[in-house]
Amino acid sequence: MPLNLNNAEFVRSAAKAADFPRDALPQIVFAGRSNVGKSSVINRLLGRKNFARVGNSPGKTTHINYFLIDKKLYLVDLPGYGYAKVSQAEKARWGRLIESWFADPALMTLGVLIVDARHKPTADDCTMAEWFQNSGKPFAVVANKLDKLKKSEIEPNLERIRETLSLDEDTPLIPFSAEKGNGRDVLLALVEAHREGMQ
């Protein structure tokens, strides 16, 4: 049975490890820089306009947000990293929160790292990719903002992303546009496949 994406609800914001759901449902985890359009990618995936909050100022997600989809899996939204105008202490708190999440190997089913298709991945993107790679769990990279590229730029940019993040051939790199919907079906199929694999 395909997921009923209309049956989606925000269930909690986790501020500490004790708040993480541990009910054995698959957890699909989204990470990305503060202004990379993470909420927009989640909204596009679900076919909803304002489901995951889209902040005007980057860095609005300060906790780990959980969305329950069709009572069958969680989409997990990690705090954005990078540009947010927040104190060092707050950044350090986010770092500890994300570390505690990755410290429990039972949580993640599939990792999704969102990067900007227009630019070379940042040092923070590379660090995040390493976290996913070291987790030993499946992971994919979504290159968002594809609609901002000329056709001739797409392939070289994807190649640069794959190289910079040291992605092996088995790691999916999905060209994506939260704006136009490119890549949505590929990402949804990946999510579905990992949900099925858990059953």
N, C-alpha and C positions, 0 to 999 in steps of 0.2 A: 504493500500500500504506500503510495507516495505521501509525503508529509502534507498535512493541511496547513499551509503557511498563514492562513487567516486566523488560525487558532494559536496566537502568539501572545505571551504575556510577560511583562517585566516582573521578575519574582524577588530579586533582592540586590542590594549593593553590599558587597563584602568589604569590610575594612580590616579584617584580620583572618588568620587561617581558620579559626573556629567557625567563621561564617560560611565557609565554602560548602556547597551541597555535596554530600557523599552518598547519593542514593543509587549509584551504579548506572545512571543514565549517561549516554555518550555526551561528552563536552567538546564542542568545536570552538577553539579559542582564536580570537582576533587580536592582533597586535599591530601597532604602526605609530609613526610619528604624529605629533599633535595635529598637524594641519594636512594630513594626507587623505582625509575624507573617509575615515574608518566608519563613522556613523552612517555616512551616505552609502557606503558599500553594503552595510548590514541592511539598511532600509531598502536598497535596490534588490538585494537577495530575497527579501521577504515580500517585495512588491508593495511596501508601505511607505507613505510619505514621511511621517515624522515619528516613526516608532522608536528608533534609537535617537536620543537627543542630538541634534546638530548644533553645536555651540558656535556663536559668532566669534568668541575668542578661544583659540586653541587651548587644550589642557583642561577642559571642563570635566572630563571623566577622572575623578580622583580616587574612586574605589574600583573594585572589580565588579562589573555589572553582569547580572545573569538574566537571560531571556529564555523562557521555556517555550519550545515550539511543539505544538500538537501533543503535549504531555509525553513526548518521546525523546527529545534531546534538548540540551542547553546550547545556546550561543553565548559565549563568554567574552565580554568586552574588557580587555585589559586597559589600564590607564595609558593615554598617549604619552610619548616621550619626546624630548627634544626642545621644541620652541616655547613651551608654556612659560608664561611670565609668572612663575611661582618661586617661592623661597627655596634655597638649597635644602633646608630642613624638610620641606614638603616633598621635594624631589627624592630625597634620601628615603623618606617614608614610603613613597610609591615603589622605589627600588626594592625595599625590604618586603613589601607586600607581594610584588611579583616574584621575588626569590622564594618566598614561602609557598607560593602557588606551584612553582616549578619543582620545589623540593619533594612534592608528593606525586610519585609517578603514576598513581592510580587515577589521577584526575583527568588528564588530557587524552582525548581520542584522536584529534586532528588539530594541528596548528596552522593558522593562516596568517602570514605576514604580509601586510599591505605596504607597498612602496609607491613612490611617485614615478610613473613611466617616463616622465620628462627628464629626470635627473639621475645622476650616479647615486647609488645608495650611500647614505651617510655612515659615519663610524657607529652611530647608535643602531642603525639598521643592521649593520654587520654583527654587532654584539647580540642583537635580538635573534638574528638568523642562527648564530652559534648556540644560543639557549635552546632553540627548537631542535637543531641538529643533535645536540648533546642529550636531548631528552630521550632519543631513541624511538620517538613516536613519529608517525607520518606527518609530513608538513608540506605546505604549498605556499607559493608566493603569488600575490595578486598585484599586478602592475596597473594601478589606477590612473585615471586622467588620460586615458588613451585618446579621447576626443580632442585633446589639446595638441596632439602630434600630427605632423604631416605623414602621409603614407610612407614616404621614403625613410622616415626617421624610426619607424616602428621596429624593424628587425635589428638594426644596429643598437638601439636603446635596450631591447630585450637581451641582446647578447652581452651588453655591458653590465646589466643587472645580474645576469647569471654568473658572469665572471667575478664581479665585485663581491657577491655574496657566497662565492665558492659553492654553487649549487651543483650537485651531481645530476646526471642525465635522468635519474628517476624522480627528481623533485619537480612537480608541475609548476610551470610559470605561466600564469593566466593573464593575457592582455585584457584589461577591464575598463569599462567606463560606467561609473555610477550615474553619470549624467544621461548617457544614451542607452545603457543596458547591455553593451557588448560584454561578453564573457560571463554573463549571469547564469546561463544554462550550464556552462562548463563547471562553474563553482558549485551550483546547486547539485549537479550530478555527483560531484566529489563528496559533498556533504552527505548526500543520500547513500552513496556507496559505503561510507564509513559508519553510518548509522546501521545499515544492513549487516555490516561485518560484526557489529557488536551484539547482534541478536542471537 
